[in-house]
């Protein structure tokens, strides 16, 4: 199991092989679920698109392809803000 060193600022750096295992690229985020016993579960945070991402996809201004679930979530979030 790889060991990580904590800096004086409380930061850690993940090794390249760990990031590859999690399927992460620079700029993406991770999610940490804390569980009892001083343990945690780390996983890649799945980005959720907003209305601007949705409109960008419709206008062909992005290379991202949205699933029907992502489209439904984006429209639901946009309507709930009004």
PDB file with SEQRES, HELIX, SHEET and CRYST1 records, atoms N, CA, C and O in Angstrom:
SEQRES   1 A   82  UNK UNK UNK UNK UNK UNK UNK UNK UNK UNK UNK UNK UNK          
SEQRES   2 A   82  UNK UNK UNK UNK UNK UNK UNK UNK UNK UNK UNK UNK UNK          
SEQRES   3 A   82  UNK UNK UNK UNK UNK UNK UNK UNK UNK UNK UNK UNK UNK          
SEQRES   4 A   82  UNK UNK UNK UNK UNK UNK UNK UNK UNK UNK UNK UNK UNK          
SEQRES   5 A   82  UNK UNK UNK UNK UNK UNK UNK UNK UNK UNK UNK UNK UNK          
SEQRES   6 A   82  UNK UNK UNK UNK UNK UNK UNK UNK UNK UNK UNK UNK UNK          
SEQRES   7 A   82  UNK UNK UNK UNK                                              
HELIX    1 AA1 UNK A   16  UNK A   22  1                                   7    
HELIX    2 AA2 UNK A   51  UNK A   58  1                                   8    
HELIX    3 AA3 UNK A   68  UNK A   80  1                                  13    
SHEET    1 AA1 2 UNK A  30  UNK A  35  0                                        
SHEET    2 AA1 2 UNK A  39  UNK A  44 -1                                        
CRYST1    1.000    1.000    1.000  90.00  90.00  90.00 P 1           1          
ATOM      1  N   UNK A   1       0.850  -1.171   0.000  1.00  0.00           N  
ATOM      2  CA  UNK A   1       0.000   0.000   0.000  1.00  0.00           C  
ATOM      3  C   UNK A   1       0.899   1.239   0.000  1.00  0.00           C  
ATOM      4  O   UNK A   1       1.780   1.361   0.851  1.00  0.00           O  
ATOM      5  N   UNK A   2       0.684   2.162  -0.950  1.00  0.00           N  
ATOM      6  CA  UNK A   2       1.522   3.361  -1.012  1.00  0.00           C  
ATOM      7  C   UNK A   2       1.289   4.270   0.201  1.00  0.00           C  
ATOM      8  O   UNK A   2       0.155   4.456   0.644  1.00  0.00           O  
ATOM      9  N   UNK A   3       2.372   4.825   0.722  1.00  0.00           N  
ATOM     10  CA  UNK A   3       2.281   5.767   1.841  1.00  0.00           C  
ATOM     11  C   UNK A   3       2.441   7.180   1.310  1.00  0.00           C  
ATOM     12  O   UNK A   3       3.264   7.426   0.427  1.00  0.00           O  
ATOM     13  N   UNK A   4       1.659   8.110   1.842  1.00  0.00           N  
ATOM     14  CA  UNK A   4       1.720   9.510   1.448  1.00  0.00           C  
ATOM     15  C   UNK A   4       2.250  10.330   2.615  1.00  0.00           C  
ATOM     16  O   UNK A   4       1.945  10.041   3.772  1.00  0.00           O  
ATOM     17  N   UNK A   5       3.033  11.339   2.318  1.00  0.00           N  
ATOM     18  CA  UNK A   5       3.588  12.212   3.346  1.00  0.00           C  
ATOM     19  C   UNK A   5       2.756  13.480   3.427  1.00  0.00           C  
ATOM     20  O   UNK A   5       2.421  14.077   2.404  1.00  0.00           O  
ATOM     21  N   UNK A   6       2.426  13.886   4.636  1.00  0.00           N  
ATOM     22  CA  UNK A   6       1.651  15.102   4.862  1.00  0.00           C  
ATOM     23  C   UNK A   6       2.616  16.254   5.101  1.00  0.00           C  
ATOM     24  O   UNK A   6       3.525  16.154   5.925  1.00  0.00           O  
ATOM     25  N   UNK A   7       2.407  17.366   4.361  1.00  0.00           N  
ATOM     26  CA  UNK A   7       3.271  18.534   4.515  1.00  0.00           C  
ATOM     27  C   UNK A   7       2.856  19.332   5.748  1.00  0.00           C  
ATOM     28  O   UNK A   7       1.840  19.036   6.377  1.00  0.00           O  
ATOM     29  N   UNK A   8       3.646  20.340   6.085  1.00  0.00           N  
ATOM     30  CA  UNK A   8       3.328  21.205   7.220  1.00  0.00           C  
ATOM     31  C   UNK A   8       1.999  21.930   7.017  1.00  0.00           C  
ATOM     32  O   UNK A   8       1.346  22.311   7.988  1.00  0.00           O  
ATOM     33  N   UNK A   9       1.600  22.121   5.764  1.00  0.00           N  
ATOM     34  CA  UNK A   9       0.329  22.780   5.453  1.00  0.00           C  
ATOM     35  C   UNK A   9      -0.843  21.799   5.449  1.00  0.00           C  
ATOM     36  O   UNK A   9      -1.979  22.197   5.193  1.00  0.00           O  
ATOM     37  N   UNK A  10      -0.580  20.537   5.726  1.00  0.00           N  
ATOM     38  CA  UNK A  10      -1.631  19.522   5.745  1.00  0.00           C  
ATOM     39  C   UNK A  10      -1.999  19.008   4.365  1.00  0.00           C  
ATOM     40  O   UNK A  10      -3.093  18.478   4.173  1.00  0.00           O  
ATOM     41  N   UNK A  11      -1.099  19.157   3.405  1.00  0.00           N  
ATOM     42  CA  UNK A  11      -1.361  18.719   2.045  1.00  0.00           C  
ATOM     43  C   UNK A  11      -0.637  17.410   1.741  1.00  0.00           C  
ATOM     44  O   UNK A  11       0.385  17.088   2.348  1.00  0.00           O  
ATOM     45  N   UNK A  12      -1.192  16.665   0.786  1.00  0.00           N  
ATOM     46  CA  UNK A  12      -0.552  15.440   0.320  1.00  0.00           C  
ATOM     47  C   UNK A  12      -0.483  15.474  -1.201  1.00  0.00           C  
ATOM     48  O   UNK A  12      -1.292  16.134  -1.853  1.00  0.00           O  
ATOM     49  N   UNK A  13       0.475  14.769  -1.752  1.00  0.00           N  
ATOM     50  CA  UNK A  13       0.606  14.640  -3.195  1.00  0.00           C  
ATOM     51  C   UNK A  13       0.427  13.175  -3.550  1.00  0.00           C  
ATOM     52  O   UNK A  13       1.109  12.306  -3.007  1.00  0.00           O  
ATOM     53  N   UNK A  14      -0.496  12.906  -4.465  1.00  0.00           N  
ATOM     54  CA  UNK A  14      -0.724  11.540  -4.908  1.00  0.00           C  
ATOM     55  C   UNK A  14       0.233  11.199  -6.039  1.00  0.00           C  
ATOM     56  O   UNK A  14       0.451  12.010  -6.939  1.00  0.00           O  
ATOM     57  N   UNK A  15       0.789  10.028  -5.996  1.00  0.00           N  
ATOM     58  CA  UNK A  15       1.686   9.579  -7.052  1.00  0.00           C  
ATOM     59  C   UNK A  15       0.908   9.336  -8.341  1.00  0.00           C  
ATOM     60  O   UNK A  15      -0.299   9.096  -8.323  1.00  0.00           O  
ATOM     61  N   UNK A  16       1.618   9.403  -9.445  1.00  0.00           N  
ATOM     62  CA  UNK A  16       1.020   9.264 -10.767  1.00  0.00           C  
ATOM     63  C   UNK A  16       0.221   7.967 -10.900  1.00  0.00           C  
ATOM     64  O   UNK A  16      -0.873   7.963 -11.465  1.00  0.00           O  
ATOM     65  N   UNK A  17       0.768   6.871 -10.382  1.00  0.00           N  
ATOM     66  CA  UNK A  17       0.072   5.589 -10.514  1.00  0.00           C  
ATOM     67  C   UNK A  17      -1.241   5.557  -9.731  1.00  0.00           C  
ATOM     68  O   UNK A  17      -2.180   4.868 -10.129  1.00  0.00           O  
ATOM     69  N   UNK A  18      -1.314   6.290  -8.633  1.00  0.00           N  
ATOM     70  CA  UNK A  18      -2.559   6.365  -7.858  1.00  0.00           C  
ATOM     71  C   UNK A  18      -3.601   7.150  -8.642  1.00  0.00           C  
ATOM     72  O   UNK A  18      -4.761   6.743  -8.720  1.00  0.00           O  
ATOM     73  N   UNK A  19      -3.188   8.282  -9.228  1.00  0.00           N  
ATOM     74  CA  UNK A  19      -4.104   9.098 -10.019  1.00  0.00           C  
ATOM     75  C   UNK A  19      -4.608   8.326 -11.234  1.00  0.00           C  
ATOM     76  O   UNK A  19      -5.779   8.431 -11.599  1.00  0.00           O  
ATOM     77  N   UNK A  20      -3.721   7.550 -11.860  1.00  0.00           N  
ATOM     78  CA  UNK A  20      -4.127   6.738 -13.000  1.00  0.00           C  
ATOM     79  C   UNK A  20      -5.128   5.661 -12.570  1.00  0.00           C  
ATOM     80  O   UNK A  20      -6.099   5.388 -13.276  1.00  0.00           O  
ATOM     81  N   UNK A  21      -4.883   5.058 -11.416  1.00  0.00           N  
ATOM     82  CA  UNK A  21      -5.794   4.036 -10.901  1.00  0.00           C  
ATOM     83  C   UNK A  21      -7.179   4.618 -10.650  1.00  0.00           C  
ATOM     84  O   UNK A  21      -8.186   3.959 -10.910  1.00  0.00           O  
ATOM     85  N   UNK A  22      -7.235   5.854 -10.143  1.00  0.00           N  
ATOM     86  CA  UNK A  22      -8.512   6.520  -9.862  1.00  0.00           C  
ATOM     87  C   UNK A  22      -9.141   7.096 -11.134  1.00  0.00           C  
ATOM     88  O   UNK A  22     -10.296   7.522 -11.119  1.00  0.00           O  
ATOM     89  N   UNK A  23      -8.385   7.107 -12.227  1.00  0.00           N  
ATOM     90  CA  UNK A  23      -8.902   7.658 -13.475  1.00  0.00           C  
ATOM     91  C   UNK A  23      -8.959   9.175 -13.470  1.00  0.00           C  
ATOM     92  O   UNK A  23      -9.824   9.770 -14.111  1.00  0.00           O  
ATOM     93  N   UNK A  24      -8.027   9.809 -12.739  1.00  0.00           N  
ATOM     94  CA  UNK A  24      -8.032  11.259 -12.594  1.00  0.00           C  
ATOM     95  C   UNK A  24      -7.010  11.932 -13.494  1.00  0.00           C  
ATOM     96  O   UNK A  24      -5.939  11.387 -13.762  1.00  0.00           O  
ATOM     97  N   UNK A  25      -7.359  13.118 -13.952  1.00  0.00           N  
ATOM     98  CA  UNK A  25      -6.475  13.954 -14.754  1.00  0.00           C  
ATOM     99  C   UNK A  25      -6.293  15.272 -14.019  1.00  0.00           C  
ATOM    100  O   UNK A  25      -7.078  15.591 -13.127  1.00  0.00           O  
ATOM    101  N   UNK A  26      -5.271  16.045 -14.377  1.00  0.00           N  
ATOM    102  CA  UNK A  26      -5.061  17.333 -13.704  1.00  0.00           C  
ATOM    103  C   UNK A  26      -6.314  18.205 -13.742  1.00  0.00           C  
ATOM    104  O   UNK A  26      -6.980  18.317 -14.771  1.00  0.00           O  
ATOM    105  N   UNK A  27      -6.617  18.815 -12.603  1.00  0.00           N  
ATOM    106  CA  UNK A  27      -7.771  19.692 -12.495  1.00  0.00           C  
ATOM    107  C   UNK A  27      -9.036  18.998 -12.033  1.00  0.00           C  
ATOM    108  O   UNK A  27      -9.999  19.662 -11.651  1.00  0.00           O  
ATOM    109  N   UNK A  28      -9.052  17.666 -12.060  1.00  0.00           N  
ATOM    110  CA  UNK A  28     -10.235  16.944 -11.599  1.00  0.00           C  
ATOM    111  C   UNK A  28     -10.195  16.819 -10.080  1.00  0.00           C  
ATOM    112  O   UNK A  28      -9.171  17.094  -9.455  1.00  0.00           O  
ATOM    113  N   UNK A  29     -11.298  16.409  -9.502  1.00  0.00           N  
ATOM    114  CA  UNK A  29     -11.415  16.378  -8.045  1.00  0.00           C  
ATOM    115  C   UNK A  29     -11.641  14.970  -7.527  1.00  0.00           C  
ATOM    116  O   UNK A  29     -12.079  14.077  -8.252  1.00  0.00           O  
ATOM    117  N   UNK A  30     -11.326  14.797  -6.238  1.00  0.00           N  
ATOM    118  CA  UNK A  30     -11.586  13.532  -5.566  1.00  0.00           C  
ATOM    119  C   UNK A  30     -12.613  13.766  -4.470  1.00  0.00           C  
ATOM    120  O   UNK A  30     -12.836  14.893  -4.026  1.00  0.00           O  
ATOM    121  N   UNK A  31     -13.225  12.681  -4.052  1.00  0.00           N  
ATOM    122  CA  UNK A  31     -14.204  12.715  -2.975  1.00  0.00           C  
ATOM    123  C   UNK A  31     -13.680  11.820  -1.859  1.00  0.00           C  
ATOM    124  O   UNK A  31     -13.214  10.709  -2.113  1.00  0.00           O  
ATOM    125  N   UNK A  32     -13.756  12.296  -0.644  1.00  0.00           N  
ATOM    126  CA  UNK A  32     -13.293  11.528   0.507  1.00  0.00           C  
ATOM    127  C   UNK A  32     -14.466  11.286   1.438  1.00  0.00           C  
ATOM    128  O   UNK A  32     -15.030  12.231   1.991  1.00  0.00           O  
ATOM    129  N   UNK A  33     -14.834  10.027   1.614  1.00  0.00           N  
ATOM    130  CA  UNK A  33     -15.879   9.645   2.555  1.00  0.00           C  
ATOM    131  C   UNK A  33     -15.205   9.151   3.827  1.00  0.00           C  
ATOM    132  O   UNK A  33     -14.468   8.166   3.803  1.00  0.00           O  
ATOM    133  N   UNK A  34     -15.457   9.835   4.934  1.00  0.00           N  
ATOM    134  CA  UNK A  34     -14.881   9.430   6.212  1.00  0.00           C  
ATOM    135  C   UNK A  34     -15.732   8.343   6.830  1.00  0.00           C  
ATOM    136  O   UNK A  34     -16.957   8.451   6.881  1.00  0.00           O  
ATOM    137  N   UNK A  35     -15.066   7.281   7.304  1.00  0.00           N  
ATOM    138  CA  UNK A  35     -15.755   6.175   7.951  1.00  0.00           C  
ATOM    139  C   UNK A  35     -15.143   5.969   9.332  1.00  0.00           C  
ATOM    140  O   UNK A  35     -14.021   6.406   9.587  1.00  0.00           O  
ATOM    141  N   UNK A  36     -15.868   5.312  10.213  1.00  0.00           N  
ATOM    142  CA  UNK A  36     -15.367   5.121  11.579  1.00  0.00           C  
ATOM    143  C   UNK A  36     -14.000   4.436  11.615  1.00  0.00           C  
ATOM    144  O   UNK A  36     -13.621   3.712  10.694  1.00  0.00           O  
ATOM    145  N   UNK A  37     -13.283   4.683  12.690  1.00  0.00           N  
ATOM    146  CA  UNK A  37     -11.985   4.050  12.890  1.00  0.00           C  
ATOM    147  C   UNK A  37     -10.847   4.809  12.242  1.00  0.00           C  
ATOM    148  O   UNK A  37      -9.781   4.239  12.006  1.00  0.00           O  
ATOM    149  N   UNK A  38     -11.053   6.089  11.947  1.00  0.00           N  
ATOM    150  CA  UNK A  38      -9.992   6.885  11.346  1.00  0.00           C  
ATOM    151  C   UNK A  38      -9.682   6.494   9.912  1.00  0.00           C  
ATOM    152  O   UNK A  38      -8.553   6.677   9.456  1.00  0.00           O  
ATOM    153  N   UNK A  39     -10.657   5.962   9.194  1.00  0.00           N  
ATOM    154  CA  UNK A  39     -10.454   5.532   7.817  1.00  0.00           C  
ATOM    155  C   UNK A  39     -11.274   6.396   6.866  1.00  0.00           C  
ATOM    156  O   UNK A  39     -12.209   7.090   7.265  1.00  0.00           O  
ATOM    157  N   UNK A  40     -10.890   6.329   5.605  1.00  0.00           N  
ATOM    158  CA  UNK A  40     -11.626   7.061   4.590  1.00  0.00           C  
ATOM    159  C   UNK A  40     -11.598   6.316   3.268  1.00  0.00           C  
ATOM    160  O   UNK A  40     -10.711   5.500   3.015  1.00  0.00           O  
ATOM    161  N   UNK A  41     -12.568   6.606   2.442  1.00  0.00           N  
ATOM    162  CA  UNK A  41     -12.645   6.025   1.110  1.00  0.00           C  
ATOM    163  C   UNK A  41     -12.487   7.155   0.107  1.00  0.00           C  
ATOM    164  O   UNK A  41     -13.250   8.120   0.124  1.00  0.00           O  
ATOM    165  N   UNK A  42     -11.490   7.033  -0.772  1.00  0.00           N  
ATOM    166  CA  UNK A  42     -11.222   8.050  -1.785  1.00  0.00           C  
ATOM    167  C   UNK A  42     -11.687   7.522  -3.132  1.00  0.00           C  
ATOM    168  O   UNK A  42     -11.411   6.378  -3.493  1.00  0.00           O  
ATOM    169  N   UNK A  43     -12.395   8.367  -3.870  1.00  0.00           N  
ATOM    170  CA  UNK A  43     -12.799   8.009  -5.221  1.00  0.00           C  
ATOM    171  C   UNK A  43     -12.856   9.258  -6.089  1.00  0.00           C  
ATOM    172  O   UNK A  43     -12.937  10.377  -5.582  1.00  0.00           O  
ATOM    173  N   UNK A  44     -12.812   9.056  -7.384  1.00  0.00           N  
ATOM    174  CA  UNK A  44     -12.898  10.181  -8.308  1.00  0.00           C  
ATOM    175  C   UNK A  44     -14.284  10.800  -8.185  1.00  0.00           C  
ATOM    176  O   UNK A  44     -15.289  10.091  -8.147  1.00  0.00           O  
ATOM    177  N   UNK A  45     -14.329  12.133  -8.122  1.00  0.00           N  
ATOM    178  CA  UNK A  45     -15.598  12.844  -8.044  1.00  0.00           C  
ATOM    179  C   UNK A  45     -16.127  12.995  -9.461  1.00  0.00           C  
ATOM    180  O   UNK A  45     -15.472  13.577 -10.324  1.00  0.00           O  
ATOM    181  N   UNK A  46     -17.301  12.472  -9.683  1.00  0.00           N  
ATOM    182  CA  UNK A  46     -17.900  12.546 -11.005  1.00  0.00           C  
ATOM    183  C   UNK A  46     -18.461  13.950 -11.208  1.00  0.00           C  
ATOM    184  O   UNK A  46     -19.325  14.392 -10.452  1.00  0.00           O  
ATOM    185  N   UNK A  47     -17.969  14.652 -12.231  1.00  0.00           N  
ATOM    186  CA  UNK A  47     -18.462  16.008 -12.449  1.00  0.00           C  
ATOM    187  C   UNK A  47     -19.928  16.010 -12.849  1.00  0.00           C  
ATOM    188  O   UNK A  47     -20.387  15.154 -13.606  1.00  0.00           O  
ATOM    189  N   UNK A  48     -20.652  16.990 -12.326  1.00  0.00           N  
ATOM    190  CA  UNK A  48     -22.035  17.180 -12.724  1.00  0.00           C  
ATOM    191  C   UNK A  48     -22.104  18.465 -13.517  1.00  0.00           C  
ATOM    192  O   UNK A  48     -21.626  19.510 -13.075  1.00  0.00           O  
ATOM    193  N   UNK A  49     -22.685  18.383 -14.655  1.00  0.00           N  
ATOM    194  CA  UNK A  49     -22.768  19.541 -15.518  1.00  0.00           C  
ATOM    195  C   UNK A  49     -23.854  20.504 -15.091  1.00  0.00           C  
ATOM    196  O   UNK A  49     -24.865  20.105 -14.513  1.00  0.00           O  
ATOM    197  N   UNK A  50     -23.639  21.750 -15.374  1.00  0.00           N  
ATOM    198  CA  UNK A  50     -24.636  22.772 -15.113  1.00  0.00           C  
ATOM    199  C   UNK A  50     -25.354  23.141 -16.400  1.00  0.00           C  
ATOM    200  O   UNK A  50     -25.116  22.548 -17.452  1.00  0.00           O  
ATOM    201  N   UNK A  51     -26.230  24.119 -16.303  1.00  0.00           N  
ATOM    202  CA  UNK A  51     -27.000  24.532 -17.461  1.00  0.00           C  
ATOM    203  C   UNK A  51     -26.091  25.074 -18.570  1.00  0.00           C  
ATOM    204  O   UNK A  51     -26.360  24.852 -19.750  1.00  0.00           O  
ATOM    205  N   UNK A  52     -25.015  25.784 -18.198  1.00  0.00           N  
ATOM    206  CA  UNK A  52     -24.120  26.316 -19.230  1.00  0.00           C  
ATOM    207  C   UNK A  52     -23.439  25.185 -19.999  1.00  0.00           C  
ATOM    208  O   UNK A  52     -23.227  25.296 -21.207  1.00  0.00           O  
ATOM    209  N   UNK A  53     -23.097  24.102 -19.308  1.00  0.00           N  
ATOM    210  CA  UNK A  53     -22.528  22.941 -20.000  1.00  0.00           C  
ATOM    211  C   UNK A  53     -23.541  22.323 -20.953  1.00  0.00           C  
ATOM    212  O   UNK A  53     -23.209  21.917 -22.066  1.00  0.00           O  
ATOM    213  N   UNK A  54     -24.783  22.264 -20.488  1.00  0.00           N  
ATOM    214  CA  UNK A  54     -25.865  21.707 -21.290  1.00  0.00           C  
ATOM    215  C   UNK A  54     -26.084  22.535 -22.558  1.00  0.00           C  
ATOM    216  O   UNK A  54     -26.191  21.984 -23.654  1.00  0.00           O  
ATOM    217  N   UNK A  55     -26.151  23.849 -22.403  1.00  0.00           N  
ATOM    218  CA  UNK A  55     -26.341  24.739 -23.549  1.00  0.00           C  
ATOM    219  C   UNK A  55     -25.139  24.628 -24.499  1.00  0.00           C  
ATOM    220  O   UNK A  55     -25.306  24.612 -25.718  1.00  0.00           O  
ATOM    221  N   UNK A  56     -23.938  24.551 -23.933  1.00  0.00           N  
ATOM    222  CA  UNK A  56     -22.743  24.403 -24.754  1.00  0.00           C  
ATOM    223  C   UNK A  56     -22.772  23.139 -25.597  1.00  0.00           C  
ATOM    224  O   UNK A  56     -22.330  23.143 -26.746  1.00  0.00           O  
ATOM    225  N   UNK A  57     -23.293  22.053 -25.027  1.00  0.00           N  
ATOM    226  CA  UNK A  57     -23.400  20.807 -25.774  1.00  0.00           C  
ATOM    227  C   UNK A  57     -24.409  20.947 -26.908  1.00  0.00           C  
ATOM    228  O   UNK A  57     -24.188  20.452 -28.013  1.00  0.00           O  
ATOM    229  N   UNK A  58     -25.522  21.629 -26.623  1.00  0.00           N  
ATOM    230  CA  UNK A  58     -26.538  21.813 -27.655  1.00  0.00           C  
ATOM    231  C   UNK A  58     -26.020  22.680 -28.794  1.00  0.00           C  
ATOM    232  O   UNK A  58     -26.366  22.465 -29.956  1.00  0.00           O  
ATOM    233  N   UNK A  59     -25.185  23.664 -28.454  1.00  0.00           N  
ATOM    234  CA  UNK A  59     -24.655  24.580 -29.459  1.00  0.00           C  
ATOM    235  C   UNK A  59     -23.391  24.032 -30.132  1.00  0.00           C  
ATOM    236  O   UNK A  59     -22.777  24.710 -30.956  1.00  0.00           O  
ATOM    237  N   UNK A  60     -23.009  22.806 -29.774  1.00  0.00           N  
ATOM    238  CA  UNK A  60     -21.807  22.176 -30.329  1.00  0.00           C  
ATOM    239  C   UNK A  60     -20.536  22.972 -30.016  1.00  0.00           C  
ATOM    240  O   UNK A  60     -19.618  23.021 -30.834  1.00  0.00           O  
ATOM    241  N   UNK A  61     -20.483  23.592 -28.839  1.00  0.00           N  
ATOM    242  CA  UNK A  61     -19.315  24.377 -28.443  1.00  0.00           C  
ATOM    243  C   UNK A  61     -18.411  23.612 -27.501  1.00  0.00           C  
ATOM    244  O   UNK A  61     -17.480  24.189 -26.938  1.00  0.00           O  
ATOM    245  N   UNK A  62     -18.658  22.354 -27.320  1.00  0.00           N  
ATOM    246  CA  UNK A  62     -17.848  21.529 -26.435  1.00  0.00           C  
ATOM    247  C   UNK A  62     -17.740  20.127 -27.018  1.00  0.00           C  
ATOM    248  O   UNK A  62     -18.574  19.712 -27.823  1.00  0.00           O  
ATOM    249  N   UNK A  63     -16.721  19.412 -26.610  1.00  0.00           N  
ATOM    250  CA  UNK A  63     -16.550  18.034 -27.060  1.00  0.00           C  
ATOM    251  C   UNK A  63     -17.227  17.039 -26.132  1.00  0.00           C  
ATOM    252  O   UNK A  63     -17.222  15.837 -26.394  1.00  0.00           O  
ATOM    253  N   UNK A  64     -17.814  17.542 -25.040  1.00  0.00           N  
ATOM    254  CA  UNK A  64     -18.420  16.667 -24.049  1.00  0.00           C  
ATOM    255  C   UNK A  64     -19.744  16.106 -24.566  1.00  0.00           C  
ATOM    256  O   UNK A  64     -20.536  16.814 -25.188  1.00  0.00           O  
ATOM    257  N   UNK A  65     -19.963  14.846 -24.300  1.00  0.00           N  
ATOM    258  CA  UNK A  65     -21.215  14.190 -24.645  1.00  0.00           C  
ATOM    259  C   UNK A  65     -21.950  13.923 -23.348  1.00  0.00           C  
ATOM    260  O   UNK A  65     -21.405  13.295 -22.441  1.00  0.00           O  
ATOM    261  N   UNK A  66     -23.185  14.394 -23.253  1.00  0.00           N  
ATOM    262  CA  UNK A  66     -23.968  14.223 -22.037  1.00  0.00           C  
ATOM    263  C   UNK A  66     -24.868  13.003 -22.140  1.00  0.00           C  
ATOM    264  O   UNK A  66     -25.425  12.708 -23.197  1.00  0.00           O  
ATOM    265  N   UNK A  67     -25.000  12.299 -21.022  1.00  0.00           N  
ATOM    266  CA  UNK A  67     -25.964  11.205 -20.947  1.00  0.00           C  
ATOM    267  C   UNK A  67     -27.333  11.800 -20.676  1.00  0.00           C  
ATOM    268  O   UNK A  67     -27.432  12.966 -20.296  1.00  0.00           O  
ATOM    269  N   UNK A  68     -28.378  11.028 -20.861  1.00  0.00           N  
ATOM    270  CA  UNK A  68     -29.727  11.513 -20.593  1.00  0.00           C  
ATOM    271  C   UNK A  68     -29.890  11.880 -19.119  1.00  0.00           C  
ATOM    272  O   UNK A  68     -30.629  12.803 -18.776  1.00  0.00           O  
ATOM    273  N   UNK A  69     -29.186  11.138 -18.246  1.00  0.00           N  
ATOM    274  CA  UNK A  69     -29.252  11.439 -16.821  1.00  0.00           C  
ATOM    275  C   UNK A  69     -28.629  12.808 -16.535  1.00  0.00           C  
ATOM    276  O   UNK A  69     -29.166  13.576 -15.737  1.00  0.00           O  
ATOM    277  N   UNK A  70     -27.503  13.117 -17.181  1.00  0.00           N  
ATOM    278  CA  UNK A  70     -26.850  14.413 -16.989  1.00  0.00           C  
ATOM    279  C   UNK A  70     -27.713  15.552 -17.540  1.00  0.00           C  
ATOM    280  O   UNK A  70     -27.767  16.633 -16.953  1.00  0.00           O  
ATOM    281  N   UNK A  71     -28.384  15.307 -18.665  1.00  0.00           N  
ATOM    282  CA  UNK A  71     -29.280  16.318 -19.232  1.00  0.00           C  
ATOM    283  C   UNK A  71     -30.445  16.566 -18.285  1.00  0.00           C  
ATOM    284  O   UNK A  71     -30.796  17.714 -18.016  1.00  0.00           O  
ATOM    285  N   UNK A  72     -31.045  15.493 -17.781  1.00  0.00           N  
ATOM    286  CA  UNK A  72     -32.164  15.636 -16.842  1.00  0.00           C  
ATOM    287  C   UNK A  72     -31.744  16.369 -15.580  1.00  0.00           C  
ATOM    288  O   UNK A  72     -32.478  17.225 -15.086  1.00  0.00           O  
ATOM    289  N   UNK A  73     -30.564  16.041 -15.049  1.00  0.00           N  
ATOM    290  CA  UNK A  73     -30.073  16.687 -13.839  1.00  0.00           C  
ATOM    291  C   UNK A  73     -29.806  18.170 -14.072  1.00  0.00           C  
ATOM    292  O   UNK A  73     -30.142  18.999 -13.226  1.00  0.00           O  
ATOM    293  N   UNK A  74     -29.208  18.510 -15.203  1.00  0.00           N  
ATOM    294  CA  UNK A  74     -28.905  19.917 -15.521  1.00  0.00           C  
ATOM    295  C   UNK A  74     -30.181  20.723 -15.645  1.00  0.00           C  
ATOM    296  O   UNK A  74     -30.260  21.835 -15.122  1.00  0.00           O  
ATOM    297  N   UNK A  75     -31.184  20.185 -16.327  1.00  0.00           N  
ATOM    298  CA  UNK A  75     -32.434  20.935 -16.486  1.00  0.00           C  
ATOM    299  C   UNK A  75     -33.180  21.044 -15.165  1.00  0.00           C  
ATOM    300  O   UNK A  75     -33.789  22.075 -14.882  1.00  0.00           O  
ATOM    301  N   UNK A  76     -33.141  19.996 -14.357  1.00  0.00           N  
ATOM    302  CA  UNK A  76     -33.803  20.030 -13.057  1.00  0.00           C  
ATOM    303  C   UNK A  76     -33.155  21.082 -12.147  1.00  0.00           C  
ATOM    304  O   UNK A  76     -33.856  21.831 -11.467  1.00  0.00           O  
ATOM    305  N   UNK A  77     -31.822  21.134 -12.138  1.00  0.00           N  
ATOM    306  CA  UNK A  77     -31.114  22.124 -11.314  1.00  0.00           C  
ATOM    307  C   UNK A  77     -31.412  23.531 -11.792  1.00  0.00           C  
ATOM    308  O   UNK A  77     -31.597  24.437 -10.979  1.00  0.00           O  
ATOM    309  N   UNK A  78     -31.461  23.724 -13.096  1.00  0.00           N  
ATOM    310  CA  UNK A  78     -31.699  25.064 -13.641  1.00  0.00           C  
ATOM    311  C   UNK A  78     -33.102  25.537 -13.286  1.00  0.00           C  
ATOM    312  O   UNK A  78     -33.280  26.691 -12.897  1.00  0.00           O  
ATOM    313  N   UNK A  79     -34.098  24.671 -13.412  1.00  0.00           N  
ATOM    314  CA  UNK A  79     -35.463  25.070 -13.100  1.00  0.00           C  
ATOM    315  C   UNK A  79     -35.677  25.269 -11.604  1.00  0.00           C  
ATOM    316  O   UNK A  79     -36.502  26.089 -11.201  1.00  0.00           O  
ATOM    317  N   UNK A  80     -34.951  24.534 -10.786  1.00  0.00           N  
ATOM    318  CA  UNK A  80     -35.132  24.664  -9.334  1.00  0.00           C  
ATOM    319  C   UNK A  80     -34.557  25.966  -8.796  1.00  0.00           C  
ATOM    320  O   UNK A  80     -34.909  26.382  -7.692  1.00  0.00           O  
ATOM    321  N   UNK A  81     -33.669  26.623  -9.562  1.00  0.00           N  
ATOM    322  CA  UNK A  81     -33.071  27.881  -9.122  1.00  0.00           C  
ATOM    323  C   UNK A  81     -33.966  29.080  -9.377  1.00  0.00           C  
ATOM    324  O   UNK A  81     -33.693  30.172  -8.878  1.00  0.00           O  
ATOM    325  N   UNK A  82     -35.030  28.895 -10.145  1.00  0.00           N  
ATOM    326  CA  UNK A  82     -35.922  30.020 -10.444  1.00  0.00           C  
ATOM    327  C   UNK A  82     -36.993  30.173  -9.396  1.00  0.00           C  
ATOM    328  O   UNK A  82     -37.828  31.072  -9.494  1.00  0.00           O  
TER     329      UNK A  82                                                      
END                                                                             
